[in-house]
Amino acid sequence: MRPSKPITVNVFVVSPDTRSERRFDLGLRVGQLKNKLELITGIPVQNQEIFVLPSEDASEPVCILNDDNQSLGFYGIQDGQVLKVVDLNPASSFTGQLSDPSSVEKFELSEAEYAQKHNTVLAYKQRHKIGRFADKLPEEPKDTLPIDIPIGARCEVESAEEDFRKRGTVRYVGPTEFAKGVWVGIEYDEPIGRNDGSVKGKRYFECQPNFGVFVKPDRVKVGDFPVEEINFDDEEM
């Protein structure tokens, strides 16, 4: 039993402004094909010249569909071939101008004219206070008071717990990367701190783990504070 011949063919249709893959009936006549190609390419039927190429980069056509009364099967059109549609009178159909932005007249507005319009992105940002039109946040107060906390001084840190003295030695005074303003780095006498002199991978001074802490200057009192031992033993069994 002989295999049945295909009744349709898949081809690529290319023109100056379009490229698409299409399926056509092999019984379709060239004149009928041109009517379909006008809708696809925008090239009028009377202006069309159709070349059949083996591929898009081929320079020599397999044939030219120049008889409107013949079918595609007559020309032996095969799957994967290219129908290259050439416009014989591009001036009348504007072929190629759709892909050439230089031929399009630009619409321009001056900055003053644009600012007067109410349906623009600029107006939307102004109404909703977005970007440069947003309300400016008040600046955080800076540490304006002179800070007389020398490095190496003994100190006591303000504590919320009554009769609990947090004593240590000042190891750092200055700005940090983890927060704005001036901070005081202290090495406690006992492991009641939060770090080892570093925060988020940035080191400011050296001390043992849990002996270091950073506090604001107003919580630090410098003076002759001797070392006090803190008893961490449990008083209850």
N, C-alpha and C positions, 0 to 999 in steps of 0.2 A: 504493500500500500504506500503510495507516494505521500510524502508530507505535504500538508496544505500550505499554499503560499500566503505570506502575510498580507493582510488587507489594509493595514495602517503602518505608518512609519514615524519614528521620533527623530526630529531634526532640531537644529539650533537656528533661530532667526536673528540676524544681526542687521542693524542699520546705523546711520550716524548717531542716532539718539537712543537706540534700544538694543537690548540683547535678551532673548528668552528662549526657553525650550518648549517646543510645541509638538503635538501629534496631529497628523493629517491622514485622511483616507487616500490610498493610492489611486482610487478612482476619481479623485477631485481634479477637475480641469484647471489649467493654469489661469484662465480668466476668473474662475471662482476663487482660486487661491489669492489672486491679487486683491479681490474684495475683502478677504479676511486680513491680508497683510496691511491694508490701509488702516484698519482699526488698530492693528498692533504697532505699526511703525509711524503712522501719521502721514505717510507718503501717498498722494493720490494715485489711483489706479493708472491713469494715463502717463504718469511720470515714472512708473516703476520699471526697472530692469533687474531681473533676478538671476544671479549667478549661483551655481551649485559648486561648493568647494568640499574637498575631502576633510578639511579641518580649518579652524579659524586662522591659523598662521600660514596656510597654503597661499601661494601667489598665483597659481594657475587653476582656473576652474575646470571642473569635470565636464560641465555643459552649461548652456544658457537656456532658461525657460522662455523661449521666444515665440511659442505658438500657443495662443490662448485657448485653442480648441483641443489640445492634447492633454492627456491625464499625467499625473505625477508618475504613475506606473510606466508610462511610455518612455520616460526619461531614465528609468531605472533608479529612482531615488532610494537611498538606503539609510538605515538607522545610523545616527551619529554624524551625518553629513550636515553641512552648513548652507542655509539659504541666505545669501548676502543680497540685500535689497538696496539698490542704488537709485538715488533720486536724480532723474535726468533734468529737472528744472527746480533746483533747490530754492531759487529766489521766490517762487510762487507758493512754496509750502513751508518756508522758514526752517528747512531741514538743517540740522547742525547748530542752529542758534539756541536751542534749548540747553545745550551743554557748553555754551560760550557765554560766561557771565559778563565779559567785557562789552557785549552788545546790548546789555540791559541797562536802561536808564535808571540811575540811582535816585532814591528819594532821600533827601537830607533835610535835617532840621538844625537850626542854630541852638545853642545851649539855652538861650533865653526863651525861644519858642517851645523847646522841649519842657522847660521848667513850668510853663504856663498850662500844660495839659494835665488833666486829672485822671486819666486812665493809663498811666505809665508805671513802670517799676519804681521810678524815682518818687512819684506821688504816693505809691503804696508804702514805701519805706518811711516817708515823712509822716504819713498818718499813723503808722504802727510803731514809729520810733525804733527802726531797725538800723543796725550798722552805725554809720557816723551820725545818725539822727537820734540814737538812743540817749537816754538821760545818763549823764556822767555820774558814776558812783562817787560818793565822798571818799576822799583819800583817808587812809588809816593814819591816825596820829603817830607822828614820829617821836622817837626818844630824844626830846629836846633838852632835858636836864643833863647837866654834866655828870658823867659816870666816874666816880672815884673808887674803883674796885681794882686794886693792883693784882697782877698775876702772882700767885704764891702766898697770898694773904689768907689767914685763917678766917673762917666765916661761919655764920649760922643761918640756915634757911628757914623762912617762916613756915610753920606747920599748922594744919587744921586741928591736929590732935593736941590737947592740953598736956603740958609737962613732957612733951616729946620733942627733944632737941635734935635737929638734923645738922650735924656739924661736919665740916670738911675743909678742903683747901681749894682756893680758886685756881683753875687751870686754863681757862679760856674766857676772853671777853671780846665780843664783836658780832658781826653779822653771820648768819648761817644760810644754808641752802634749803633747809626744811621749813623755815618760816621767816616772815619779815621782821625787821627791827633788830635790836641788839639783844644778845642772849649771853648769860653767864654760865660757863661750864664748870662744874664743881665735882671734885673727887671726894665722895663721902668717906668718913672714917670707918663705916660699917657697910655691908652689902645691902643698902636700902635704896639704891638707885635704880636706873632703868636701862643703862647701857654701859659700854666700856670706853666712852669718849667719842664714839662714832654714831652717826644717825644716817640711815638709808645709804650705807656704803661710803659716806664721807667722814673722814676722821678729823677731829678737832684737837684732841689731846689723848694721852695714853693713861689707862688705868685698868684695873681688873674688872671682869664682867660683873654687872650689877652694882658697881661702885660709882658709876658716872651718872650725871643728871644735868639737864639744861633748864634754867629758870630765868624769869625776867629780873632785871636789876633791882626793881623795887621790893623783891622778896628776899634780897640778900643783905645781911648785916655783917659788916667787916669789924673784926675786933680780936681781942686776945681770948680766944675760945679754946681751952685745952681739950684734948681728946677724951671723949667719954665712951666707956664701953657699954654697949647695949646688950642686956641679957635676953637672948632669944629662947631660953629654956622654957618649956611648958610648966606652968604652975599647977596644972591639974593632971591627974592620971587618967 
